[in-house]
Amino acid sequence: MKAYLTLFKNDLETKIATNHKFSAKEITIMKDKIGFFQHERLIHLLVTLFYVIFTFIFLGLSLISYLFLIPFFIGIIFLIFYIRHYFFLENTIQYIYTLYDKILKD
């Protein structure tokens, strides 16, 4: 997803830089893709929240047995990378919104 989103963003930037005139069909396709990206972002947010909840459940269970610290630390490591990916999605999609606004102004 990261490569696809980056390619889409770079393609839009190139077209805007060359003063490409977007047709109504291109704008409709772009709106559809933005909708798909929003859906992807929502799913990643929900998965992130569930992993946070499960990680804290393992932290609470570690009060009962220290063995639960193992999945807790695995969850923390996973969350670090997943949150990093989620922030990439969030920031890139918000940047695509600004590109879309520039296209509509032209």
MODELLER restraints for C-alpha pairs under 7 A, 6 or more apart:
rsr = mdl.restraints
at = mdl.atoms
rsr.add(forms.Gaussian(group=physical.xy_distance, feature=features.Distance(at['CA:9:A'], at['CA:96:A']), mean=6.45, stdev=0.5))
rsr.add(forms.Gaussian(group=physical.xy_distance, feature=features.Distance(at['CA:37:A'], at['CA:93:A']), mean=7.00, stdev=0.5))
rsr.add(forms.Gaussian(group=physical.xy_distance, feature=features.Distance(at['CA:41:A'], at['CA:89:A']), mean=6.42, stdev=0.5))
rsr.add(forms.Gaussian(group=physical.xy_distance, feature=features.Distance(at['CA:41:A'], at['CA:90:A']), mean=6.77, stdev=0.5))
rsr.add(forms.Gaussian(group=physical.xy_distance, feature=features.Distance(at['CA:44:A'], at['CA:86:A']), mean=6.51, stdev=0.5))
rsr.add(forms.Gaussian(group=physical.xy_distance, feature=features.Distance(at['CA:48:A'], at['CA:82:A']), mean=6.99, stdev=0.5))
rsr.add(forms.Gaussian(group=physical.xy_distance, feature=features.Distance(at['CA:55:A'], at['CA:72:A']), mean=5.32, stdev=0.5))
rsr.add(forms.Gaussian(group=physical.xy_distance, feature=features.Distance(at['CA:55:A'], at['CA:75:A']), mean=5.46, stdev=0.5))
rsr.add(forms.Gaussian(group=physical.xy_distance, feature=features.Distance(at['CA:55:A'], at['CA:76:A']), mean=6.89, stdev=0.5))
rsr.add(forms.Gaussian(group=physical.xy_distance, feature=features.Distance(at['CA:58:A'], at['CA:68:A']), mean=5.59, stdev=0.5))
rsr.add(forms.Gaussian(group=physical.xy_distance, feature=features.Distance(at['CA:58:A'], at['CA:69:A']), mean=6.79, stdev=0.5))
rsr.add(forms.Gaussian(group=physical.xy_distance, feature=features.Distance(at['CA:58:A'], at['CA:71:A']), mean=6.71, stdev=0.5))
rsr.add(forms.Gaussian(group=physical.xy_distance, feature=features.Distance(at['CA:58:A'], at['CA:72:A']), mean=5.27, stdev=0.5))
rsr.add(forms.Gaussian(group=physical.xy_distance, feature=features.Distance(at['CA:59:A'], at['CA:68:A']), mean=6.99, stdev=0.5))
rsr.add(forms.Gaussian(group=physical.xy_distance, feature=features.Distance(at['CA:59:A'], at['CA:69:A']), mean=6.52, stdev=0.5))
rsr.add(forms.Gaussian(group=physical.xy_distance, feature=features.Distance(at['CA:59:A'], at['CA:72:A']), mean=5.85, stdev=0.5))
rsr.add(forms.Gaussian(group=physical.xy_distance, feature=features.Distance(at['CA:61:A'], at['CA:68:A']), mean=6.05, stdev=0.5))
rsr.add(forms.Gaussian(group=physical.xy_distance, feature=features.Distance(at['CA:62:A'], at['CA:68:A']), mean=4.74, stdev=0.5))
rsr.add(forms.Gaussian(group=physical.xy_distance, feature=features.Distance(at['CA:62:A'], at['CA:69:A']), mean=5.56, stdev=0.5))
